[in-house]
Amino acid sequence: MWAARVHAFGGPEQLTYEQVPRPVPGPGEVLVRVHAAGVNPPDWYARRGFDNIPEAIRPVWPLPFTPGSDISGVVAELGPGDSGWQVGGEVFGLVNFPGRAAGYAEYAISPAAHLARKPAALGHLEAAAVPMAGLTAYQFVVDHLRLGVGGTVLVNGAAGGVGHFAVQLARIAGAAQVIAVASGRHEDFLTDLGVDRFVDYTRAAVEEVVRDEVDVLIDTVGGPDGHRLLPALRRGGRIAPVFLGDYHPERAAAAGVTVGGWQVRSDGNQLAELADLLDTGRLQVGIDSVFPLSEAARAHARAERGHLQGKIVLQVAG
Ligand SMILES: NC(=O)c1ccc[n+]([C@@H]2O[C@H](COP(=O)([O-])OP(=O)(O)OC[C@H]3O[C@@H](n4cnc5c(N)ncnc54)[C@H](OP(=O)(O)O)[C@@H]3O)[C@@H](O)[C@H]2O)c1
C-alpha cells in the first residue's frame, strides 16, 4: 500500500511517498481502508522530532514512521474477537492518541474502541477533519471545564482546528456569550459559526478591549506570552491552555484565576456524540485545504505557515 513516511527528522521535505506492507489487525483491532486523513499539529511535531517540546517530556519516536492519527474510511478487515464493527462499515476515529498511529496510508490499524460510525451527512474529507480537534474541544468543554448555561467563554485561536469546534461546543453548552479571537480574515467564518463577538488580535490588544469579563478562556495559542490575556478574566475565572504556555501562575492566583489544561484522548463513544451533532447540523466542520496523500509534504508546509481556517485534510482514496 502507499503511505507517507518519515525517515529522518526535519522539514516537510522529509515526508516521502512510498510503498509499505499492508498492516494486519490484531485482537480488538480493525483494519480501515483510509479514504481521508486529518493533519494535526502533533503530526508535524513528530516529523520534526518534537523539537518544540521540552526535553524532559519529549516523546522519542523510532524512525522510520508513518504519521497521522485522524482517519475516515471503511472497515476492510477485523482482527480476532468481536470488535463490534462489520466489514464495509464507514468509520472515523482518533487512533491511539496519545500514542502512535499510522494514518497517512491507504490502510491503517485502529483499536475498535477508538472508532465511531462516520456521520452520514459528511463525506470522508470532512469526517477526517473532526477527530482530534473535535475531541479536544469536546473533552475541554464537556469533561474538564463542564461548561453549562451562562457565562462568557473566550476562545483564543478560534478559527483553527480546535478553536472552531470549541466556539460551537461552548455555544451548544449554553454559554451566554462566546468571544472569538482570531486574525481579521476569519471574522465571517466565525460569525457564521455563531460567535457573539469577534476580536481581531492583529488590530487591537485583546486584553484592552476585553477586560474583567471572561469566565473561561480556552487558549489554543499558548506560548511564552500566554499570560497576556489574564486581564480579560474576571475573578473566579479559569484559563484552559490547549498547548504549553507561560501563564504566570502566581499572577493568575493573585487575580483569582485558575489555570489547568489537559491532553486529548481517543474515545469512540465521545466521537459518536460529535457525529450526532454533525449529522443534525448543530456542529459544522471547517476545511482549510485538501492535499492528496502523495503531497503530504505540501500539507505539512501549509500547516506550519499557520493561520489556518479549520482543518487540513489528506485525500487518500477517491
Ligand atoms: N491539549 C491537547 O490535547 C491538544 C489537542 C490538539 C491540539 N493541541 C495543541 O493546540 C494548539 C492548536 O491546535 P490546532 O489544531 O487548533 O491548531 P491550528 O489549526 O493551527 O490553529 C491555530 C489557530 O491559531 C490562530 N492564531 C495564531 N496566532 C494567534 C494569536 N497570536 N492569537 C490568536 N490566534 C492566533 C491561527 O490563525 P490566525 O492567526 O489567522 O487567527 C489558527 O487559526 C496546537 O499547539 C496543538 O499542538 C493540543
The ligand as an ORCA input file, in Angstrom:
! r2SCAN-3c Opt
* xyz 0 1
  N      -4.249     19.587     24.680
  C      -4.399     18.744     23.659
  O      -4.664     17.557     23.827
  C      -4.273     19.273     22.258
  C      -5.036     18.697     21.235
  C      -4.975     19.251     19.972
  C      -4.132     20.335     19.718
  N      -3.356     20.809     20.733
  C      -2.484     21.989     20.511
  O      -3.327     23.112     20.405
  C      -2.775     24.040     19.501
  C      -3.815     24.412     18.453
  O      -4.097     23.270     17.659
  P      -4.985     23.441     16.357
  O      -5.044     22.114     15.717
  O      -6.246     24.145     16.690
  O      -4.027     24.428     15.504
  P      -4.354     25.246     14.195
  O      -5.445     24.574     13.437
  O      -3.054     25.506     13.538
  O      -4.973     26.624     14.726
  C      -4.264     27.608     15.377
  C      -5.031     28.934     15.170
  O      -4.459     29.949     15.994
  C      -4.535     31.194     15.293
  N      -3.526     32.075     15.868
  C      -2.184     32.066     15.642
  N      -1.587     33.020     16.393
  C      -2.577     33.610     17.125
  C      -2.585     34.652     18.089
  N      -1.466     35.271     18.472
  N      -3.762     34.995     18.653
  C      -4.910     34.362     18.297
  N      -4.962     33.381     17.361
  C      -3.803     33.012     16.791
  C      -4.342     30.838     13.841
  O      -4.983     31.682     12.887
  P      -4.975     33.290     12.846
  O      -3.657     33.734     13.419
  O      -5.098     33.632     11.376
  O      -6.160     33.731     13.656
  C      -5.001     29.449     13.742
  O      -6.330     29.536     13.267
  C      -1.518     23.388     18.935
  O      -0.402     23.890     19.649
  C      -1.707     21.923     19.229
  O      -0.479     21.252     19.394
  C      -3.401     20.307     21.990
*
